[in-house]
Amino acid sequence: MKFVIQAPVLRDAIGKLLTVVDRKNSRPILTNCLVKANKTTLELIATDLEVSAKLILPAKVEVEGSVCINTKNIADILRELPNDEVKLAVEGGNLLNLSCKNIDYQLMVTGAEEFPQLTFSNNSSEFKLKANQVSLIIDKTSHAISTDETRLYLNGIYLQQLDGKLRSVAIDGHRLALLDTAEFIGGNKHLADGVIVPRKGVNELKKIADSNPGKDLTMSLDESFMFVQANNDYFLSIRLIAREYPKYQTVIPSKTAFMFNIDRNAVLNAVKRVRILSNEKTNGIKFAIKDGELTISTKHAAMGEAVEVLPVSYSGKAMEFGFNAKYVMDSLNVLNEGSEVIFEFNSELSPVVIKAADLPEFLGIIMPLKL
């Protein structure tokens, strides 16, 4: 195997693969990426058997072949190389010669036959999503993905086709984020039933979407995997979470008795300021709402207390809510800057719905805390 490629091109590609590589080191081969040199292109593949990625790059291939290279080592080397041509050659044995200008490395490599066989496509029931739609889905919902490994079914984003829309939901038991993507054309059986894309897969999806702004992503599903393709040169395979998603609809109030409107920036900045003196473990803050006024406060036994009063359009019953400040901030951060936020609720202990007038397809929910 022998080829020449521009260092920045290879550096960028290896950087994208680095987050896919198996970090638990369960199988040494999975710390490697597979490099295939074919005629005029270079194919790079990495996997941890849950998420796999493949990139195809233009290269001057002199001798075709394939080999496995330690992904972190090659990434570290490329990071330090000048932006020039890189020459790589395996001339028999298990040594790779890498040279760039007057810099030379010899790296130990492994035979390609040890790398697992992977699939990156399933042509049945393909559907397309704009890359910016995928980025929006992840930006608006991923903050509510659970990190509790004992509740695997909550460790991802739930996608389901409903009434010509693609619904995306994330919940962690304390909050919910939901976004409906309109004008969705799919018709995939598995999507109609609903699928759960795991956190790591979500992160890789965000990467492929952000790398291809304005482009279509081609997707397909089978019972176990989601396959994603962009531009015929970037491919993902994501193993879905094989669990049933909880009935998230039961958390969403069918109707609410009270509501108030407030400027998003005003309430977000107030929560940030008050949170400084909140308990480090609970991040607990209090919202006290009464006619025309919202008071945000917290009290810390060792550090003191903080209070901020904001004007609001509210004329209902006076109430007090306890919240985790981080959850409130996460829900507000995904709304557009300068938008008007609507808080809806029924009682001091019922779920609080967060909406924005300029983002009607989004719905957030936070469960109050007992403080």
BATI-353699 format. One record per residue: residue in three letters; y, z, x of N, C-alpha, C in turn. Coordinates in pm, whole numbers, padded with zeros to 5 digits, always signed. Layout:
<atoms>
AlaYZXYZXYZX/...
</atoms>
This chain:
<atoms>
Met-00120+00000+00085+00000+00000+00000+00124+00000+00088/Lys+00218-00089+00055+00341-00097+00134+00452-00152+00046/Phe+00566-00083+00039+00678-00132-00043+00811-00078+00009/Val+00919-00143-00038+01056-00103-00004+01132-00083-00134/Ile+01212+00024-00139+01288+00055-00261+01416+00128-00221/Gln+01518+00119-00304+01643+00190-00278+01624+00341-00301/Ala+01671+00422-00208+01654+00568-00215+01708+00627-00346/Pro+01831+00588-00392+01882+00649-00516+01793+00619-00637/Val+01734+00499-00642+01647+00461-00754+01522+00549-00756/Leu+01460+00564-00640+01339+00646-00630+01371+00794-00652/Arg+01486+00837-00600+01528+00978-00614+01546+01014-00761/Asp+01614+00927-00835+01639+00951-00977+01508+00957-01056/Ala+01417+00865-01026+01288+00859-01097+01203+00983-01069/Ile+01194+01020-00941+01114+01138-00905+01175+01263-00967/Gly+01308+01267-00975+01377+01381-01038+01337+01397-01184/Lys+01320+01283-01253+01279+01287-01394+01135+01336-01408/Leu+01051+01305-01309+00910+01345-01317+00888+01491-01279/Leu+00982+01546-01202+00962+01680-01145+00940+01787-01251/Thr+01008+01774-01366+00994+01875-01471+00864+01861-01550/Val+00797+01747-01533+00671+01724-01604+00553+01784-01527/Val+00564+01785-01394+00454+01828-01307+00406+01968-01343/Asp+00276+01990-01331+00214+02119-01365+00262+02227-01268/Arg+00337+02324-01320+00390+02432-01233+00292+02548-01220/Lys+00197+02556-01313+00099+02665-01307-00006+02639-01200/Asn-00006+02517-01148-00096+02480-01040-00242+02504-01077/Ser-00277+02475-01204-00414+02496-01249-00512+02398-01182/Arg-00461+02277-01155-00540+02178-01080-00448+02117-00974/Pro-00484+02130-00847-00395+02081-00739-00348+01936-00758/Ile-00433+01849-00813-00396+01709-00829-00275+01693-00922/Leu-00256+01791-01015-00147+01781-01111-00011+01818-01051/Thr-00009+01863-00924+00119+01884-00855+00167+01753-00792/Asn+00081+01650-00801+00113+01518-00745+00164+01423-00853/Cys+00230+01317-00808+00257+01205-00898+00177+01085-00844/Leu+00132+01004-00938+00058+00884-00903+00158+00771-00878/Val+00147+00706-00764+00235+00595-00729+00152+00467-00722/Lys+00187+00370-00807+00115+00241-00807+00213+00131-00770/Ala+00181+00055-00666+00262-00060-00627+00197-00187-00680/Asn+00266-00259-00771+00213-00382-00831+00312-00496-00815/Lys+00281-00596-00740+00358-00720-00726+00507-00695-00706/Thr+00582-00676-00817+00728-00659-00805+00778-00525-00857/Thr+00686-00437-00897+00728-00308-00956+00651-00192-00895/Leu+00712-00076-00915+00650+00049-00875+00630+00133-01001/Glu+00512+00187-01018+00481+00269-01135+00462+00413-01088/Leu+00536+00505-01148+00524+00647-01113+00479+00725-01235/Ile+00376+00809-01218+00321+00884-01331+00302+01030-01292/Ala+00343+01121-01381+00320+01265-01361+00272+01326-01491/Thr+00192+01432-01481+00140+01497-01602+00101+01641-01575/Asp+00101+01722-01680+00036+01854-01676-00073+01858-01783/Leu-00109+01741-01833-00208+01717-01939-00156+01752-02079/Glu-00039+01812-02087+00026+01838-02217+00139+01737-02239/Val+00218+01719-02134+00325+01619-02135+00305+01527-02015/Ser+00313+01396-02038+00299+01298-01930+00417+01203-01935/Ala+00460+01157-01817+00571+01062-01810+00536+00950-01713/Lys+00582+00830-01748+00562+00712-01663+00692+00637-01650/Leu+00728+00601-01527+00849+00522-01502+00811+00397-01423/Ile+00872+00285-01459+00848+00159-01389+00978+00116-01323/Leu+00974+00094-01191+01094+00063-01113+01077-00071-01041/Pro+01188-00144-01021+01181-00265-00940+01165-00227-00793/Ala+01080-00299-00720+01057-00270-00578+01010-00397-00507/Lys+01033-00401-00375+00980-00511-00293+00841-00468-00246/Val+00740-00517-00312+00602-00476-00277+00543-00578-00180/Glu+00504-00528-00063+00440-00614+00037+00288-00608+00025/Val+00236-00487+00002+00091-00469-00015+00070-00381-00138/Glu-00006-00430-00235-00033-00352-00355-00129-00237-00325/Gly-00125-00135-00412-00215-00022-00395-00165+00097-00474/Ser-00237+00207-00468-00197+00330-00538-00241+00452-00461/Val-00164+00560-00479-00189+00683-00406-00123+00799-00480/Cys-00166+00922-00454-00104+01042-00514-00022+01115-00408/Ile+00105+01144-00443+00197+01210-00350+00243+01342-00411/Asn+00255+01448-00329+00306+01575-00379+00449+01556-00429/Thr+00470+01582-00557+00597+01547-00622+00715+01626-00567/Lys+00695+01757-00546+00806+01839-00497+00845+01799-00355/Asn+00745+01772-00270+00774+01732-00131+00858+01605-00127/Ile+00815+01504-00201+00886+01375-00198+01026+01391-00259/Ala+01038+01477-00361+01170+01502-00422+01263+01568-00322/Asp+01213+01668-00249+01295+01738-00149+01342+01644-00038/Ile+01252+01555+00005+01286+01458+00111+01392+01361+00061/Leu+01370+01304-00058+01463+01204-00113+01602+01261-00135/Arg+01607+01390-00169+01736+01456-00194+01823+01455-00068/Glu+01759+01459+00048+01833+01466+00175+01855+01331+00241/Leu+01794+01226+00189+01806+01094+00253+01937+01026+00216/Pro+01989+00941+00306+02109+00862+00272+02075+00758+00166/Asn+02179+00706+00100+02159+00603-00003+02134+00467+00063/Asp+02013+00447+00104+01976+00325+00174+01835+00285+00134/Glu+01783+00181+00195+01646+00139+00168+01547+00240+00223/Val+01441+00265+00146+01332+00350+00192+01206+00264+00201/Lys+01136+00276+00313+01011+00202+00330+00896+00300+00326/Leu+00797+00272+00241+00679+00358+00231+00554+00274+00254/Ala+00462+00328+00333+00340+00252+00363+00222+00347+00387/Val+00111+00315+00323-00016+00383+00351-00104+00277+00418/Glu-00135+00300+00543-00215+00201+00616-00350+00261+00650/Gly-00431+00280+00547-00562+00340+00567-00552+00491+00583/Gly-00656+00563+00547-00656+00708+00562-00572+00776+00457/Asn-00530+00899+00486-00456+00977+00387-00317+01015+00436/Leu-00253+00924+00511-00117+00947+00560-00023+00841+00504/Leu+00091+00889+00453+00196+00798+00404+00311+00803+00504/Asn+00351+00687+00553+00469+00677+00640+00591+00647+00554/Leu+00693+00729+00566+00817+00710+00491+00930+00700+00593/Ser+01008+00591+00585+01119+00577+00679+01244+00529+00607/Cys+01358+00577+00656+01489+00539+00601+01587+00544+00718/Lys+01643+00426+00754+01728+00416+00874+01650+00469+00995/Asn+01702+00575+01060+01635+00629+01180+01557+00757+01149/Ile+01522+00776+01020+01450+00897+00976+01307+00858+00942/Asp+01211+00935+00992+01070+00906+00967+00994+01031+00926/Tyr+00909+01015+00825+00819+01123+00781+00676+01069+00775/Gln+00583+01159+00797+00442+01129+00769+00393+01235+00671/Leu+00348+01190+00554+00307+01283+00448+00159+01269+00418/Met+00095+01384+00396-00045+01382+00352-00050+01337+00206/Val-00142+01249+00175-00155+01199+00037-00301+01210-00008/Thr-00322+01188-00137-00455+01200-00199-00491+01068-00266/Gly-00617+01037-00273-00663+00913-00337-00630+00910-00485/Ala-00592+00793-00535-00552+00776-00674-00666+00803-00772/Glu-00789+00789-00727-00904+00805-00817-00917+00948-00871/Glu-00852+01045-00805-00860+01184-00851-00763+01213-00967/Phe-00666+01124-00988-00564+01147-01090-00622+01118-01228/Pro-00589+01201-01329-00647+01179-01463-00603+01047-01526/Gln-00690+00991-01608-00658+00869-01682-00571+00907-01802/Leu-00460+00837-01820-00366+00872-01927-00333+00752-02014/Thr-00298+00781-02141-00258+00676-02236-00112+00698-02273/Phe-00035+00589-02278+00107+00600-02310+00146+00519-02433/Ser+00048+00471-02509+00086+00394-02628-00020+00402-02735/Asn+00027+00385-02857-00059+00376-02974+00020+00292-03073/Asn-00019+00166-03087+00064+00070-03160+00060+00086-03313/Ser-00023+00176-03362-00031+00191-03508+00090+00269-03560/Ser+00148+00219-03666+00260+00286-03735+00374+00323-03642/Glu+00420+00228-03564+00534+00254-03478+00661+00272-03561/Phe+00751+00354-03512+00882+00366-03576+00987+00378-03466/Lys+01110+00351-03502+01218+00354-03402+01324+00457-03442/Leu+01380+00519-03341+01494+00608-03359+01596+00575-03252/Lys+01722+00577-03289+01827+00560-03189+01823+00679-03092/Ala+01844+00649-02965+01843+00756-02864+01945+00864-02897/Asn+02062+00823-02950+02164+00924-02982+02123+01010-03101/Gln+02038+00954-03192+01985+01035-03303+01890+01141-03250/Val+01806+01102-03154+01712+01197-03094+01788+01307-03022/Ser+01891+01270-02946+01973+01370-02876+02038+01465-02975/Leu+02088+01410-03088+02155+01493-03189+02057+01593-03251/Ile+01936+01545-03285+01833+01632-03342+01808+01751-03250/Ile+01791+01722-03121+01757+01827-03025+01876+01919-03002/Asp+01996+01862-02991+02117+01943-02970+02141+02041-03084/Lys+02112+01998-03208+02144+02080-03324+02036+02182-03360/Thr+01912+02160-03315+01802+02248-03361+01730+02326-03251/Ser+01733+02277-03127+01645+02336-03024+01676+02482-02991/His+01800+02527-03019+01834+02667-02989+01750+02766-03070/Ala+01694+02719-03182+01616+02810-03269+01466+02803-03243/Ile+01423+02731-03140+01280+02729-03105+01241+02867-03053/Ser+01129+02918-03099+01082+03050-03057+01028+03047-02914/Thr+01048+03157-02843+00990+03171-02708+00869+03265-02710/Asp+00830+03308-02828+00716+03400-02843+00585+03321-02831/Glu+00517+03337-02717+00394+03260-02691+00279+03298-02785/Thr+00290+03412-02851+00183+03453-02943+00195+03381-03078/Arg+00309+03317-03101+00328+03241-03225+00351+03095-03188/Leu+00243+03034-03142+00248+02900-03086+00311+02798-03180/Tyr+00286+02815-03311+00335+02719-03410+00487+02717-03420/Leu+00554+02818-03364+00701+02822-03367+00763+02773-03236/Asn+00676+02737-03139+00725+02699-03005+00764+02552-02994/Gly+00823+02497-03099+00862+02356-03094+00950+02319-03212/Ile+00982+02191-03222+01059+02139-03335+00963+02068-03431/Tyr+00975+02102-03558+00892+02042-03663+00962+01918-03716/Leu+00892+01806-03715+00948+01680-03765+00868+01635-03886/Gln+00937+01597-03993+00868+01549-04113+00954+01445-04184/Gln+00887+01339-04229+00955+01236-04306+00958+01279-04452/Leu+01081+01289-04507+01098+01334-04645+01200+01245-04716/Asp+01159+01177-04820+01252+01100-04904+01343+01008-04823/Gly+01284+00932-04732+01364+00837-04654+01449+00900-04547/Lys+01429+01030-04521+01501+01099-04413+01400+01159-04316/Leu+01444+01182-04194+01363+01255-04097+01420+01396-04088/Arg+01341+01493-04130+01386+01633-04126+01335+01698-03997/Ser+01425+01768-03929+01391+01840-03805+01422+01987-03828/Val+01324+02073-03797+01340+02216-03823+01293+02296-03702/Ala+01367+02402-03668+01321+02499-03569+01348+02639-03625/Ile+01250+02727-03610+01268+02867-03654+01202+02961-03552/Asp+01255+03080-03540+01193+03177-03450+01171+03314-03515/Gly+01186+03318-03648+01168+03444-03719+01298+03518-03744/His+01402+03487-03663+01533+03552-03680+01638+03453-03729/Arg+01610+03324-03709+01708+03221-03745+01638+03088-03769/Leu+01710+02997-03830+01657+02864-03861+01767+02762-03835/Ala+01726+02644-03786+01819+02531-03772+01750+02409-03832/Leu+01821+02337-03919+01763+02223-03989+01862+02107-03986/Leu+01812+01987-03956+01895+01868-03957+01820+01754-04025/Asp+01886+01688-04118+01829+01570-04184+01893+01444-04126/Thr+01809+01355-04073+01856+01227-04021+01837+01122-04129/Ala+01948+01068-04178+01942+00974-04291+01898+00835-04247/Glu+01867+00751-04346+01831+00611-04324+01719+00597-04222/Phe+01618+00679-04238+01506+00672-04145+01396+00582-04201/Ile+01354+00485-04121+01247+00394-04163+01126+00421-04074/Gly+01023+00476-04131+00907+00511-04050+00777+00468-04112/Gly+00735+00542-04213+00609+00511-04279+00487+00551-04199/Asn+00501+00655-04114+00388+00701-04035+00318+00815-04108/Lys+00187+00804-04126+00109+00904-04201+00126+01044-04142/His+00116+01051-04010+00124+01182-03943+00263+01243-03958/Leu+00366+01158-03959+00502+01207-03975+00526+01254-04119/Ala+00462+01188-04214+00473+01231-04354+00410+01370-04372/Asp+00303+01397-04298+00238+01529-04304+00315+01633-04226/Gly+00390+01588-04124+00468+01679-04039+00398+01706-03907/Val+00474+01703-03797+00418+01730-03664+00509+01830-03591/Ile+00450+01905-03496+00528+02000-03417+00531+01952-03272/Val+00652+01923-03223+00670+01878-03085+00702+02001-03000/Pro+00620+02032-02897+00640+02155-02820+00769+02153-02737/Arg+00813+02272-02698+00939+02287-02624+00948+02195-02503/Lys+00843+02191-02421+00848+02107-02301+00861+01960-02339/Gly+00789+01920-02443+00801+01782-02492+00941+01753-02543/Val+01002+01852-02609+01140+01838-02660+01236+01814-02542/Asn+01217+01891-02434+01304+01876-02317+01291+01737-02255/Glu+01168+01686-02248+01147+01552-02192+01201+01443-02286/Leu+01189+01467-02416+01247+01374-02514+01398+01365-02497/Lys+01461+01480-02475+01607+01484-02455+01644+01403-02332/Lys+01561+01414-02227+01589+01343-02103+01581+01192-02122/Ile+01477+01147-02192+01460+01003-02213+01570+00949-02305/Ala+01612+01031-02403+01720+00989-02495+01854+00981-02421/Asp+01883+01084-02340+02010+01086-02267+02017+00975-02161/Ser+01901+00931-02114+01897+00824-02012+01917+00685-02073/Asn+01907+00677-02206+01915+00546-02273+02013+00548-02390/Pro+02139+00587-02366+02235+00596-02478+02253+00461-02547/Gly+02258+00466-02681+02279+00344-02758+02156+00257-02776/Lys+02046+00294-02712+01924+00214-02720+01831+00272-02828/Asp+01733+00190-02868+01627+00237-02958+01514+00299-02876/Leu+01458+00408-02926+01334+00463-02870+01222+00422-02965/Thr+01116+00363-02912+01000+00326-02993+00901+00441-02987/Met+00858+00488-03105+00769+00604-03111+00646+00573-03195/Ser+00538+00642-03163+00419+00636-03248+00346+00768-03236/Leu+00258+00794-03332+00187+00921-03338+00040+00898-03368/Asp-00045+00986-03316-00180+00995-03369-00203+01143-03401/Glu-00326+01182-03420-00351+01321-03462-00309+01423-03357/Ser-00308+01383-03230-00284+01480-03123-00160+01454-03039/Phe-00111+01331-03036-00005+01296-02943+00111+01222-03009/Met+00228+01240-02948+00344+01155-02976+00366+01067-02853/Phe+00384+00936-02876+00411+00843-02767+00553+00789-02783/Val+00627+00787-02673+00767+00744-02676+00789+00641-02566/Gln+00866+00538-02599+00893+00432-02502+01039+00391-02509/Ala+01101+00375-02393+01240+00328-02387+01249+00214-02287/Asn+01302+00101-02332+01338-00007-02239+01222-00069-02162/Asn+01100-00046-02202+00982-00096-02130+00971-00044-01987/Asp+01044+00065-01956+01031+00118-01820+01025+00271-01814/Tyr+01029+00337-01931+01024+00485-01935+00934+00522-02051/Phe+00825+00591-02023+00724+00623-02124+00692+00772-02122/Leu+00669+00827-02242+00627+00967-02254+00503+00976-02341/Ser+00420+01073-02310+00309+01110-02397+00315+01261-02412/Ile+00326+01309-02535+00344+01453-02562+00233+01502-02654/Arg+00158+01602-02607+00054+01660-02692+00121+01749-02797/Leu+00093+01723-02924+00154+01798-03034+00088+01935-03048/Ile+00160+02029-03106+00103+02162-03133+00014+02151-03256/Ala-00113+02178-03237-00212+02160-03346-00220+02286-03432/Arg-00113+02314-03501-00107+02430-03591-00033+02387-03717/Glu-00047+02467-03821+00029+02441-03944+00165+02509-03932/Tyr+00271+02437-03968+00405+02495-03960+00428+02585-04081/Pro+00493+02700-04061+00516+02791-04175+00605+02727-04282/Lys+00598+02781-04401+00678+02730-04514+00823+02776-04497/Tyr+00895+02699-04416+01033+02736-04382+01125+02735-04504/Gln+01086+02658-04608+01172+02645-04728+01194+02780-04796/Thr+01097+02872-04780+01108+03003-04846+01223+03086-04790/Val+01268+03053-04669+01377+03128-04606+01513+03079-04656/Ile+01518+02954-04704+01646+02895-04746+01677+02936-04890/Pro+01788+03008-04912+01821+03049-05048+01843+02928-05140/Ser+01786+02933-05260+01805+02821-05354+01949+02818-05406/Lys+02011+02936-05416+02154+02942-05451+02214+03068-05390/Thr+02343+03065-05369+02412+03180-05310+02529+03221-05399/Ala+02554+03352-05401+02657+03405-05491+02794+03416-05425/Phe+02796+03429-05290+02922+03451-05220+02936+03354-05102/Met+03060+03326-05066+03085+03240-04950+03226+03261-04898/Phe+03244+03231-04769+03380+03225-04715+03389+03114-04613/Asn+03509+03059-04598+03536+02952-04502+03621+03007-04389/Ile+03594+02957-04267+03672+03002-04152+03668+02895-04043/Asp+03771+02891-03961+03777+02795-03852+03667+02827-03749/Arg+03591+02728-03711+03477+02747-03621+03520+02808-03487/Asn+03628+02754-03428+03671+02803-03297+03718+02948-03304/Ala+03787+02982-03412+03840+03119-03427+03728+03221-03433/Val+03626+03195-03515+03518+03293-03529+03429+03294-03405/Leu+03405+03178-03344+03323+03172-03223+03387+03251-03110/Asn+03517+03229-03088+03586+03301-02980+03593+03451-03006/Ala+03609+03489-03132+03612+03632-03166+03476+03696-03138/Val+03368+03629-03175+03233+03683-03149+03210+03698-02999/Lys+03254+03598-02921+03239+03605-02774+03310+03727-02717/Arg+03431+03752-02769+03510+03864-02716+03448+03998-02754/Val+03410+04011-02880+03354+04138-02929+03219+04166-02865/Arg+03142+04062-02843+03007+04078-02788+03006+04149-02652/Ile+03115+04137-02577+03121+04196-02442+03082+04344-02445/Leu+03119+04416-02552+03088+04560-02560+02967+04590-02649/Ser+02887+04489-02680+02769+04514-02764+02653+04565-02680/Asn+02553+04620-02746+02433+04669-02679+02361+04552-02612/Glu+02322+04571-02484+02262+04462-02407+02131+04412-02468/Lys+02057+04501-02535+01927+04463-02590+01938+04394-02725/Thr+02022+04448-02813+02029+04393-02950+02141+04291-02967/Asn+02242+04292-02876+02362+04208-02893+02424+04232-03030/Gly+02410+04353-03083+02450+04381-03221+02601+04383-03242/Ile+02646+04307-03343+02786+04311-03386+02789+04323-03538/Lys+02905+04362-03592+02917+04379-03736+03022+04284-03793/Phe+02988+04218-03903+03084+04139-03981+03116+04219-04107/Ala+03243+04257-04127+03285+04322-04252+03378+04226-04325/Ile+03336+04183-04443+03414+04084-04518+03473+04147-04644/Lys+03602+04122-04666+03667+04165-04791+03776+04063-04821/Asp+03850+04083-04928+03952+03986-04971+04039+03938-04855/Gly+04024+03809-04820+04113+03745-04722+04099+03791-04579/Glu+03994+03870-04548+03989+03929-04414+03844+03947-04365/Leu+03819+03903-04242+03690+03925-04177+03713+04010-04053/Thr+03645+04125-04047+03655+04212-03930+03525+04205-03852/Ile+03535+04167-03725+03418+04160-03636+03429+04275-03538/Ser+03323+04355-03528+03333+04476-03445+03198+04510-03381/Thr+03205+04597-03279+03084+04652-03219+03121+04785-03155/Lys+03019+04869-03136+03040+05002-03075+02927+05027-02976/His+02965+05066-02855+02866+05094-02751+02885+05238-02703/Ala+02778+05317-02708+02788+05460-02676+02845+05484-02536/Ala+02812+05398-02441+02854+05422-02303+02982+05347-02264/Met+03017+05240-02339+03128+05155-02294+03248+05152-02387/Gly+03231+05187-02514+03344+05187-02605+03323+05095-02724/Glu+03430+05046-02782+03417+04961-02899+03518+04846-02896/Ala+03489+04743-02976+03577+04625-02985+03590+04586-03131/Val+03711+04548-03171+03737+04508-03310+03832+04387-03308/Glu+03800+04286-03391+03892+04174-03407+03895+04137-03556/Val+04017+04116-03608+04035+04084-03750+04083+03940-03763/Leu+04017+03865-03852+04052+03724-03873+04083+03699-04021/Pro+04182+03614-04051+04207+03578-04191+04100+03478-04239/Val+04049+03497-04362+03951+03404-04420+03984+03379-04567/Ser+03930+03267-04619+03946+03242-04762+03826+03302-04834/Tyr+03841+03427-04883+03732+03498-04951+03791+03592-05055/Ser+03732+03593-05173+03782+03683-05278+03667+03750-05352/Gly+03552+03763-05284+03436+03825-05348+03424+03973-05316/Lys+03303+04025-05335+03273+04166-05313+03279+04199-05163/Ala+03330+04317-05130+03334+04360-04990+03192+04388-04941/Met+03157+04336-04822+03022+04355-04768+03027+04370-04617/Glu+02918+04426-04562+02904+04438-04416+02769+04383-04373/Phe+02769+04306-04264+02646+04249-04210+02632+04287-04064/Gly+02510+04314-04022+02482+04329-03880+02421+04199-03829/Phe+02465+04151-03711+02412+04027-03655+02381+04044-03507/Asn+02289+03962-03457+02274+03942-03314+02382+03841-03274/Ala+02474+03883-03188+02589+03798-03152+02544+03664-03092/Lys+02437+03669-03013+02389+03544-02950+02345+03444-03056/Tyr+02279+03492-03162+02233+03401-03267+02351+03337-03341/Val+02456+03418-03362+02575+03364-03429+02641+03258-03340/Met+02651+03289-03211+02714+03195-03118+02634+03065-03107/Asp+02501+03077-03100+02416+02957-03091+02436+02867-03213/Ser+02442+02930-03332+02458+02853-03455+02596+02786-03463/Leu+02698+02854-03412+02834+02798-03416+02853+02693-03307/Asn+02788+02712-03193+02804+02619-03080+02757+02478-03114/Val+02660+02465-03204+02609+02330-03237+02698+02258-03338/Leu+02797+02328-03394+02890+02264-03488+03006+02202-03411/Asn+03070+02106-03473+03178+02034-03405+03299+02125-03383/Glu+03361+02106-03268+03479+02186-03234+03589+02161-03337/Gly+03649+02267-03383+03759+02253-03479+03717+02235-03623/Ser+03586+02238-03649+03540+02218-03787+03556+02347-03868/Glu+03552+02332-04000+03558+02449-04088+03416+02493-04119/Val+03387+02619-04091+03252+02672-04111+03245+02745-04244/Ile+03131+02726-04312+03109+02793-04440+02993+02891-04423/Phe+03018+03019-04451+02914+03122-04452+02878+03148-04598/Glu+02750+03138-04634+02704+03163-04772+02599+03274-04769/Phe+02601+03362-04873+02507+03475-04874+02498+03533-05015/Asn+02397+03618-05034+02378+03686-05163+02400+03837-05153/Ser+02355+03894-05041+02371+04039-05023+02377+04069-04873/Glu+02394+04196-04841+02410+04237-04701+02281+04221-04620/Leu+02166+04211-04687+02038+04199-04614+01968+04065-04636/Ser+02033+03977-04713+01970+03847-04740+02007+03746-04630/Pro+01930+03637-04616+01963+03536-04515+02104+03482-04534/Val+02175+03462-04422+02310+03407-04426+02304+03260-04385/Val+02356+03174-04471+02353+03029-04446+02483+02989-04378/Ile+02470+02908-04273+02588+02857-04201+02590+02705-04213/Lys+02702+02653-04264+02718+02508-04279+02855+02468-04224/Ala+02875+02336-04214+03006+02285-04175+03041+02169-04266/Ala+03166+02165-04309+03210+02061-04402+03192+01921-04344/Asp+03211+01908-04211+03203+01776-04148+03064+01743-04093/Leu+02964+01830-04123+02826+01803-04079+02731+01842-04193/Pro+02739+01772-04307+02663+01812-04425+02511+01804-04408/Glu+02465+01728-04308+02320+01714-04287+02260+01832-04211/Phe+02344+01926-04166+02296+02042-04089+02299+02169-04174/Leu+02201+02255-04149+02198+02386-04214+02143+02487-04114/Gly+02215+02596-04097+02168+02704-04010+02151+02831-04092/Ile+02055+02914-04051+02035+03042-04120+02017+03151-04015/Ile+02082+03266-04038+02064+03382-03952+02022+03501-04041/Met+01920+03572-03997+01880+03694-04067+01965+03810-04018/Pro+02025+03888-04110+02106+04002-04066+02023+04110-03996/Leu+02089+04187-03912+02026+04301-03841+02063+04430-03912/Lys+01974+04529-03906+02013+04663-03952+02072+04735-03833/Leu+02201+04766-03841+02267+04834-03728+02293+04981-03761/
</atoms>
